[in-house]
């Protein structure tokens, strides 16, 4: 029997998305150490920011205030990290959601990863390879 998946409709759905996704990130051998070292014991604070961020991105509600790129400047991350981040995000979407907003969430995640990689490469004086 197929699992019923819902559209992303509200903040509760965003919480499910974010909590499930970061549950995967925390234990991922590539991403987990970076996130866990950076966030430390303040996972609840980070998750609250991510709920607000995705609420703003997906529902155009002014829930998030901040600059999402800036905290990533000093992190030791590159293309492999973004690919893994996107893979886990896609898995989370596919396992839990369907519909237009779920598709938009994945589209936005790809665009965010692309923009962050471009900016990081630019700041390091590297050439950005989007492939």
KEKE-3310 file (N, C-alpha, C; in steps of 0.2 Angstrom, whole numbers, plus 5000, padded with zeros to 4 digits):
npx = (5004:5003:5012:5004:5007:5008:5005:5015:5009:5009:5016:5018:5020:5032:5040:5040:5047:5060:5064:5065:5074:5086:5088:5093:5105:5112:5118:5125:5140:5148:5142:5137:5148:5152:5140:5137:5148:5148:5135:5134:5127:5115:5105:5091:5089:5094:5086:5073:5077:5078:5065:5058:5065:5062:5048:5047:5053:5044:5031:5031:5030:5034:5044:5057:5072:5087:5103:5106:5117:5129:5133:5139:5151:5164:5164:5171:5167:5162:5159:5156:5149:5138:5132:5128:5120:5109:5105:5101:5090:5082:5078:5071:5060:5055:5051:5041:5032:5023:5018:5015:5021:5030:5039:5043:5050:5061:5066:5070:5079:5090:5093:5098:5109:5117:5119:5126:5137:5143:5145:5154:5165:5168:5173:5184:5191:5191:5185:5169:5160:5147:5140)
npy = (4994:5011:5024:5038:5054:5072:5088:5102:5112:5121:5129:5118:5107:5112:5111:5097:5094:5101:5095:5082:5082:5088:5078:5068:5075:5077:5064:5061:5055:5065:5078:5079:5080:5094:5102:5098:5102:5116:5120:5115:5113:5120:5116:5117:5131:5133:5125:5132:5144:5139:5134:5146:5152:5143:5145:5158:5157:5148:5151:5165:5173:5184:5178:5175:5183:5189:5185:5172:5167:5172:5165:5154:5157:5154:5140:5124:5119:5112:5107:5093:5093:5101:5094:5082:5088:5092:5079:5073:5082:5081:5067:5068:5076:5068:5057:5062:5071:5079:5087:5104:5114:5106:5103:5116:5118:5110:5115:5128:5124:5119:5130:5138:5131:5132:5146:5148:5140:5147:5160:5157:5151:5162:5171:5164:5165:5156:5146:5144:5129:5123:5109)
npz = (5000:4995:5003:5009:5004:5008:5002:5005:5017:5027:5042:5051:5042:5037:5048:5049:5037:5039:5052:5049:5038:5044:5054:5046:5041:5053:5056:5045:5037:5030:5031:5044:5054:5052:5053:5067:5074:5071:5075:5088:5104:5101:5093:5093:5092:5079:5071:5073:5066:5053:5051:5050:5039:5029:5029:5025:5012:5005:5007:5007:5018:5030:5040:5042:5047:5042:5036:5026:5019:5025:5038:5033:5027:5033:5034:5031:5017:5001:4984:4985:4998:4996:4986:4993:5003:4995:4990:5002:5005:4994:4996:5008:5004:4994:5002:5010:5005:4992:4977:4971:4980:4986:4975:4972:4984:4982:4970:4975:4985:4977:4969:4980:4984:4973:4972:4984:4982:4971:4976:4987:4979:4972:4982:4986:4975:4966:4952:4948:4945:4938:4937)
capx = (5000:5008:5012:5001:5011:5004:5008:5018:5004:5009:5022:5019:5023:5039:5043:5042:5053:5066:5066:5067:5080:5092:5089:5098:5111:5116:5121:5128:5147:5151:5139:5136:5153:5152:5134:5137:5154:5146:5129:5135:5121:5110:5101:5084:5089:5095:5079:5069:5079:5076:5057:5056:5068:5058:5041:5048:5054:5039:5025:5032:5028:5041:5045:5064:5076:5094:5107:5107:5124:5135:5136:5142:5158:5170:5164:5175:5162:5163:5154:5153:5145:5132:5128:5126:5115:5104:5103:5097:5085:5078:5076:5066:5055:5052:5048:5036:5028:5021:5014:5018:5025:5036:5043:5046:5055:5067:5069:5073:5085:5095:5095:5102:5115:5120:5121:5131:5143:5145:5148:5160:5170:5170:5176:5190:5195:5190:5180:5163:5159:5140:5138)
capy = (5000:5017:5029:5045:5060:5078:5094:5106:5117:5126:5128:5111:5103:5114:5108:5090:5094:5103:5091:5075:5083:5089:5072:5065:5078:5076:5058:5060:5056:5070:5084:5079:5084:5101:5104:5097:5106:5123:5121:5112:5111:5125:5113:5120:5138:5132:5123:5138:5148:5135:5134:5153:5153:5140:5148:5164:5155:5144:5155:5172:5176:5187:5175:5174:5189:5187:5184:5165:5165:5174:5160:5148:5159:5151:5133:5120:5116:5112:5104:5087:5095:5104:5088:5078:5092:5092:5073:5072:5086:5077:5061:5070:5078:5062:5052:5065:5076:5079:5093:5110:5117:5102:5104:5122:5118:5107:5120:5133:5121:5119:5137:5141:5128:5135:5152:5148:5138:5152:5165:5154:5151:5169:5174:5161:5166:5150:5146:5140:5124:5121:5103)
capz = (5000:4995:5008:5008:5005:5007:5000:5011:5017:5033:5047:5054:5037:5036:5054:5047:5032:5042:5057:5046:5034:5049:5057:5042:5041:5059:5056:5039:5039:5027:5034:5052:5058:5051:5057:5074:5077:5071:5079:5095:5107:5099:5087:5093:5089:5072:5068:5073:5061:5047:5050:5048:5033:5023:5029:5021:5005:5002:5008:5006:5024:5033:5046:5043:5046:5043:5030:5026:5017:5029:5042:5029:5025:5036:5035:5026:5013:4994:4980:4988:5003:4993:4983:4999:5006:4991:4990:5008:5005:4990:4999:5013:5000:4991:5007:5015:5002:4984:4974:4968:4984:4987:4969:4973:4989:4979:4966:4979:4988:4971:4968:4986:4984:4967:4974:4989:4979:4967:4981:4990:4974:4970:4988:4987:4969:4962:4946:4950:4941:4940:4933)
cpx = (5004:5007:5009:5005:5006:5008:5010:5013:5005:5015:5023:5022:5031:5043:5045:5047:5059:5069:5069:5074:5086:5093:5094:5105:5115:5120:5125:5136:5150:5148:5138:5141:5153:5146:5135:5142:5151:5140:5130:5128:5115:5106:5094:5084:5090:5089:5074:5070:5077:5069:5055:5059:5063:5050:5041:5048:5048:5032:5025:5029:5035:5042:5053:5067:5083:5097:5109:5114:5130:5137:5140:5149:5164:5170:5168:5170:5164:5158:5151:5148:5138:5128:5125:5120:5109:5101:5098:5090:5079:5074:5070:5060:5051:5048:5042:5031:5028:5018:5018:5023:5031:5041:5046:5051:5062:5070:5073:5080:5091:5098:5100:5109:5120:5123:5126:5137:5147:5149:5154:5166:5173:5175:5183:5194:5195:5185:5175:5161:5152:5138:5137)
cpy = (5006:5021:5036:5050:5066:5083:5098:5112:5123:5125:5121:5106:5105:5111:5100:5089:5095:5098:5084:5076:5084:5083:5068:5068:5077:5069:5056:5060:5062:5077:5084:5082:5091:5104:5104:5101:5113:5124:5120:5110:5116:5122:5116:5127:5137:5130:5128:5142:5145:5135:5141:5154:5149:5142:5154:5162:5152:5147:5162:5176:5178:5184:5175:5181:5187:5187:5176:5163:5166:5169:5154:5150:5155:5143:5130:5116:5117:5109:5098:5088:5097:5098:5083:5081:5091:5084:5071:5076:5083:5071:5063:5072:5072:5057:5055:5069:5075:5085:5099:5114:5113:5102:5111:5122:5115:5111:5125:5130:5121:5125:5140:5138:5130:5142:5152:5145:5143:5158:5163:5154:5158:5172:5171:5162:5160:5151:5141:5135:5121:5115:5097)
cpz = (5000:5001:5006:5009:5004:5004:5006:5011:5022:5037:5050:5049:5036:5042:5052:5042:5036:5047:5054:5042:5039:5053:5053:5041:5047:5059:5050:5040:5036:5030:5041:5056:5058:5054:5064:5077:5076:5075:5087:5098:5106:5093:5087:5090:5081:5068:5068:5067:5054:5046:5047:5041:5027:5023:5024:5013:5002:5002:5008:5012:5027:5040:5048:5042:5047:5036:5029:5024:5022:5034:5039:5027:5027:5037:5029:5022:5005:4990:4983:4994:5001:4989:4988:5002:5002:4990:4996:5008:5000:4993:5004:5010:4998:4996:5010:5011:4994:4983:4973:4973:4986:4981:4970:4978:4986:4974:4969:4982:4983:4970:4974:4986:4979:4969:4979:4986:4975:4971:4984:4985:4973:4976:4988:4980:4965:4956:4948:4944:4942:4935:4937)
residu = (UNK:UNK:UNK:UNK:UNK:UNK:UNK:UNK:UNK:UNK:UNK:UNK:UNK:UNK:UNK:UNK:UNK:UNK:UNK:UNK:UNK:UNK:UNK:UNK:UNK:UNK:UNK:UNK:UNK:UNK:UNK:UNK:UNK:UNK:UNK:UNK:UNK:UNK:UNK:UNK:UNK:UNK:UNK:UNK:UNK:UNK:UNK:UNK:UNK:UNK:UNK:UNK:UNK:UNK:UNK:UNK:UNK:UNK:UNK:UNK:UNK:UNK:UNK:UNK:UNK:UNK:UNK:UNK:UNK:UNK:UNK:UNK:UNK:UNK:UNK:UNK:UNK:UNK:UNK:UNK:UNK:UNK:UNK:UNK:UNK:UNK:UNK:UNK:UNK:UNK:UNK:UNK:UNK:UNK:UNK:UNK:UNK:UNK:UNK:UNK:UNK:UNK:UNK:UNK:UNK:UNK:UNK:UNK:UNK:UNK:UNK:UNK:UNK:UNK:UNK:UNK:UNK:UNK:UNK:UNK:UNK:UNK:UNK:UNK:UNK:UNK:UNK:UNK:UNK:UNK:UNK)
# end
